Structures are given as C-alpha cells and as structure tokens.
Amino acid sequence: MHPSAALLGMLLAAGAPAPPAASPARTALAVPLLVLAQPGGPGAAPTPRTDAGAQNRPMDGEITPELDAAVTKGLKALASLQNADGSFGSGRYSRNVAVTSLACLAFMADGHLPGRGEYGGVVLKGLEYVLSCCTETGLIAGDSTNGPMYGHGFATLFLGELYGMTQAGGETPLAERTHEALVRACRLIERSQNEEGGWRYNPVPYDADTSVTICQIMGLRAARNAGIEVPKSVIDRAVEYIRKCQNPDGGFKYQSDTGVSAWPRSAASVATLYYAGIYRDNAIDKGLDYLVRSAMPESVGRSEAHYFYGMYYTAQTMYLAGGRHWAAWWPAARRELLNRQGAGGTWSDPSVGPAYGTAMALIVLQMPKRYLPIFQK
C-alpha cells in the first residue's frame, strides 16, 4: 500500500492473540508510579523543566514571538475540537485513537499535563478516552476497523510520554491503569514483530512496512525512557529491517522487497535508527543527504496527503541530527507552518481532518521547547 494510503489507514480495530502472563521481572519499573493530580490545580501554569540540561533548552532564535502567538492560537483551536468523550477526530476519523494521542501530545509539548496547565483537563479527558480503548490483549484500539497498529503505536507513545512526565512517587487508580495499559501495549508490540523485524497494520507477525515500524519504535522508546523494560533484541531486529529498506539513493522504500524512495517514509526511517540508539552510521548519513535533497520545506508539495506526517518525522530527524541540518531546516519549516495556519488557528489536512493537521503542526512548532522527553537529547 502507498504510504499516503497507509496514513489514511489509521482507523483502529480490536483483535489480537491473548498475551502470555507477564512475570514480575517483565513489568517491573525503574521509576515510581505516576501521580496524575499535580500540585497547583487545573488552572496552574505548565510546570517548568527542572532536569533538562543546556542541550535541551531552546537556543537563541529558535522560538519567535510569531511562533508563540501561533501556538497559543493553535492550542485554543485544538481544544475546541475535542469531542465530549475526550477523543479527537471527525468524519471518517471520528474518535480516532491515533489522532487523540497526537492531540494530547501537542498540549503536553507546551507543558500541559493532567492537573497542571490551562489544558490539563483536555489531556486528562484524552487519557481517559485512550484508556477506555485498551483491550485485554494489550491492543489500544477504537471503533474503527482498519490498520490498528498505527493507532496503537501513537497511543503507546502518548502513554509513555505522559508516564515519563508525571512521575511523582505515589499511586492512584488512574495511574495504575495507565501503567498497566502501557506495559501491555509494549508486550503486544513485541509479540507482533514479524520475522524481518518490522510491523504492519495488524497485530500479527505477518509482514512489515517502514511507516508502521517507526510508530512502534517510538512507542517502545518512550516506554523505555519512562522505565519500562524493552528487550534489546526487539530493537536490534527492527534496525535490521530498516536497513534492508534503504535504497542506493539514500532514501527508503515502503517495504523491504521493492519500491522507490519518498521523503516522508525516509524521514521516518532515519528517525527509527535514532530512536533505536544509533547516532553515527552510514545509513543515517545517506538518509540525511537524501532528505536535504528532498525534504526541505520549500521543495515539498503542500497538497501531499502525507504532508504533516512527513513534516512530523523530518522535524525529529533534523533535530536529532542537529548542527547544519537543524539550522537549515528549522527556520524554513517554521516559516512554512506559520504561513499555513488558518484564520481560526487550525492547520488543515484534507484527508484526516483539522484535529490531525493542527496536532502535527503544533508538535513540530514546539519541538524547540523540548518538553516531551522523547525529543530531549
């Protein structure tokens, strides 16, 4: 399936083999359970980072007054798109787990957490909705019936980031549910990895593609950052699969057998290597060279169905690459996204809808804030 069609397959379904009983060693955490009710109450300002080193603070010129204004307007617009049940998404993507998780991450990128910040209540409602979609198998799936592993990967990322940002040394029923859902989600990812080392639309180890694989790797990385055990063998096999998908031009094909390179999946593939803990590698160098030729904002078509998907992963790849790559890409991407914002504060995605486009744009624009643990070096 073409990557744009794959992106449009983020509708979610249930149905996976029951997980084996987890041993205490498999679910043990290196960190205490989170407390979702933070001091200060729902109206309190976002919590400043206290553990970020100098490399995780915004650099001079990264954040401008224009960006701040756009983000403020965008967050307000995105909050207005939340459904009564806490979900995000409309039309074909109504009550979508992937869109809901990305929307919550957009608020968390500004420091809003359950019980903390102007939009803490929005994140809490989103969390409750995602938890309501957790099945006994570990799969996180909503009402829809196609491509559940997209939504599962983004939901695992959301739960992992939330867990990592709200550890406070106590226990609540909601915290326990979050912990249990995150551990089960990781175990399902492990069980559904195919022989090549990747993942596909459904939670069975049948075939794989680069687009679904990056979703699972980011989810596992977020969980590992928060103290959840992730077997090294799972990550190593995923790296092997991604390497098989690189073309001679440095870009990456959709699947390992055949295919042309494209910038969105190439950005996602390079990001996979970074999140697997590989920072210096010939495959990364070739991938970055390809992205410099193909993924600069001025050369990317605005009408592409997977535009926001590509920007989301290119932002991560260029930021993790740092140096000249980030210095060249970030000002152009910031200018492009600010110009694309609508009068009402949203970003329009013609295929998936305004909640998705707005969430993706806000995550990209707020990367220099480095609030989300997965974006910290």
N, C-alpha and C positions, 0 to 999 in steps of 0.2 A: 504493500500500500504506500502511496506517496505520503511524505511527511506532513503535508498540509491536511490530507485526509486523515492521517493518524492523529493530528492535533484535534481535528473535529470529532475524533472518536473518544473523547474524554468522558463519555457517558458511562455510568457505572452500573455494575451488576454484582449480585452475590453468587456464590457457588464455588467452593474450593474444598479440597480434602481436609478432614478434621486434623488439627495439629497434634503431634505427639505430646505427651505430658512433659512439661518443662521441668528440668531439675532445678533445685535452688541455685546451683552454680551458674546456670544459664541465665537466670533472671536477676541475679544479684547486681546491685548498683554500687558504683564507687562514690555516689553522692546521695544525700538525704532526699526524701520525697519532697516535692514542691508544696508550697502553700499558695493557693490561688487568690486569697484575700490579702492584699498587700496593705501596709500602713498608708494612711493618707486618704483613703476613700476614692470613690469613682471620679470625683472632680479634681483630684490632685494632679499636679504636673507629672509628666513622664519622669521616671527615675533616671538620673544621670548615671553613666557607666562609672564604676569605681575601680574596675580591674583591667581596663584597656590600656595597653602600652602606647607609646607615642606613635607607633606604626598604625594603630587603629583609630587615631583621631583624624578628623578632616584636615586636609592640607590646604594651604593658602590658595584661594581662588577656586576650590572645588565646589563650594556652596555659595551661591549668589543670592541677593535679595529677590531676584526674579524667580529663582528656583524655590525659595521659601514660600513666596506668595502662591506659586502654582501648586505646591504640595498642600498648603493649608486649604486651598480651594478644592483640590482633588480629594483630600480625605473627607471633607464635609460632603462632597457629592457622592463618594463611595458609600459612606454611612447611610445616606438616604436610599441606597439601592438594596439594603439588607431586607430580606423577607421576614415576615412575622415569626417564622420558626427558627430564625437565626442564620439561615442559609443565604447564599448569594447565587445569582444566575437567573436568567429569564428565558422564555420561549423554549426552544429545544434543549437548552442547558439550564432549565429551571431546577433549583435545589441541587446543584451540582457540587459534589464533594471537592473536586479539584478547584473550581472557581471560589468556593467558600474558603478553602485553605489558603489560596493565594491572596484573597481579600484580607484575611486576618493577618497574614504576613506583612501586607502593606501597612497596616496600622502598627504592628509590632516594630517595623522598621523605623518608626518615629518614637518608639519607647512606650507605646500604649499597651498595657497588659491588664488582665482581669484584676479589678480593684485599684488600678492605677492609671491615671490619664483621662482625658476627655472622652476617649473612645474605648476605655477599658471595658465598658458594658457591651460594646459591639463585639469585641474579641471574645468575651465570655459567652455571649449567645452563639457565636460561631463555633466555639469549642463544644458547647452542649450539642449543637447540631451534628458536628463531626462524630462525637462520641455516640450519638444515637444511631449512627450508620455503621458502627463496628459490629461485626458478626462473630460468632463463636469460633469460626475458623481463623480469625485474625484479619480477614479482609475488611477493609473500610470501603463501603460501597453504598451509594444512594439508590434512588428509584430506577435509574436508567439501566439499559441492558447491553451496552457495548463498550469494550475497552476498559474494564475496571482497574487495570494496573496503572493507568495514568493517574486516576484519582487517588488510588492507594498510595502511590509514591509521593504525590504532593501532600496528602494528608499526613503521612509519616514524617515528612519534612516539617510540617506545621507543628505536630505534637512534639517532635524532638526539639525544635527551636523554643517552643513555649516551655517545655520542661527545663531546658538549659537556662532560660532567662528568669525563672521564677522559683528556683530552689531556695527554700527558706528554713529548712530544718524541722518541719512539722508535718503532720498528716491531716488530711481532710478526706471525706468520701469522694469528692470530685478529684482530688489529687491521686487517690488510689485508682480510680477509674482511668485517669489519664496514663498513669504508669502501666497499668495492665494492658491498655489498648496499644501503647507504644511497643511494649515487649512483644505482644502477639503479632503486631504488624511487621516487626523485624523478622520474626521467625517465619512468617508466611513468605516474605521476600526471599529468605534463604532457601526455603523448600521449593520455590517456583523457579529458581535459576536453572536454565537449560544446560545441556552438555557443552555448548560453546562458551558459556559463561555469561550470557545475557538474559534479557527478559522480553516478553511480548505482551500483547493486550490482555491475556487471561492468566490467572494464577496457576498455570500448569507449566511444567518444564518441557515445552514442546519446541518452539522456535524463539527468535530474538530479533530485535532491531535496536539501533543506537538511540532512538528517541525515547523509548520506554526505559531502556537501560539507565540513562542518566537520571531519570526520576527516582529509580530505586537506589542508585548510589548516593544521591543527595540525601534521601531519607535515612539511609544507613549511616552516613557521615554525621548528620545532625544528631541521631540517636547515640552514636559513639561519643560525640563531643559532650553529650549530657550524661555519660557514664554507663550506657547500655553496652553489654558485650556484643561485639560483632566479629565473627570468625575471620581471620586474615585470609583464609583460603577462598572465601566468597569474593572478597575484593580482588585478590590475585587473578581469579578466573575471569572476572569482569574486565580487568585490564587486558588480558589476553584477547578477549573478544573484541574490544575496541581497537586494538592494534590490527586485527585482521580486517577491519572495516576501512582502514586508511588507504586512499588512492595515491598513485605516484605524484599527483599534483599537490599533495599535502592535505587536501580536503578529505571528507569522509562520506562513504556511501551509506545508504539506509540500512542495508543488511550485508552480511559478510560475503555472499556469493557473487553478486554483481551490482552495478549501479554507478551513477555519476555523483560527483561531489555537489554539495549545496551548502551555503553558508550557515543556515540555522542549525542543521544537524552537525556540521563541522565544529561550530562553537560549543554545542552540547558535548561532543566527543572529547574535545580538548579539556573542557570542564570536568569530565569524568576522570581523566587522568590526574588532574589537580586534586580533586576530592578523594581520589584513591591514595593520595600522599606522594605522588610523583611530581616533582617540580622542575627537574632538569632532565630532558630526554629529547632525542632526535625527533620522535613523533610529535612532541609539543612544538619544537622549533618549526618543523614543516607545517604543522597546523596553524601556527600563528602567522607564518608567511602567507598562507592561503587566505586567512581572514583579513590580513592587511590589504590583499588584492580584492577581496570580495565582500567584506562586511563593514566597510566604513559607511557611516550614515548617509553620506552624500551619494553613494553608489547603490544603495538598497532601495528597491521599489516599495513605495508606500502601500500599494494595493495588494501586496502579497498576503495571502490568508494567514501565513505563519510569521508575519512581521514582528508581532510582540513576543512571540516565542523566541525568535532569533535575537531580538534585542536583549531579552532577559538573559540568555546564555552568553551572548557576546559581552555583555557588561561584566559578568562574572569572570569570563576568561581573560578579558583585557585587564581587569582589576588585579586578578591573581598573577598575571604576567608582570604587571607593574611597569615601571620605567617608561621608556619611549612609547610602548604600546598603549598604556593607560593615558599618558599625557597627550597622545594624538587622538585617541578615540573619544575620551570623555567630554571635552568641550563641544565637539561636533554632535555627539549623541544628546547631550543636554540641550543644545540649541534646537535640534530637530524635535525632540519630545515636547519642549515648551511651545514650539510653534504648532504642534499638532493638538494641543489641548483645546477642547471645545469651550464655548462661552459659559456653559453651565458647570464646567470643572471636570468633565469626564473626558476620557480618550475612547474613541470609537473603534471597535473591532467588528467588521461586518459579518463575520462568521459566528463568533461565540457570544458577542454582546458587550455592552458597556462596562459591566462589572469586571469582566475578564481584562479588557483593554486597560481600564483605569488601574486595576490592581497591578498589572505587569508594569505599566509606566511608572507608577509610584514606587515600586520596589527598585526599579532601575535608578530613578532620580534620587532615591535616598541611600543608595549604596555608600556614598562618602561618609554618611553618619556612622556606619559600621556598628549599629546597634545589634543586628542579628548575628549571633555567634558564628554562623557558617560563613559569613563574609569577613570575619576577623582573621588576620594573619597570625 
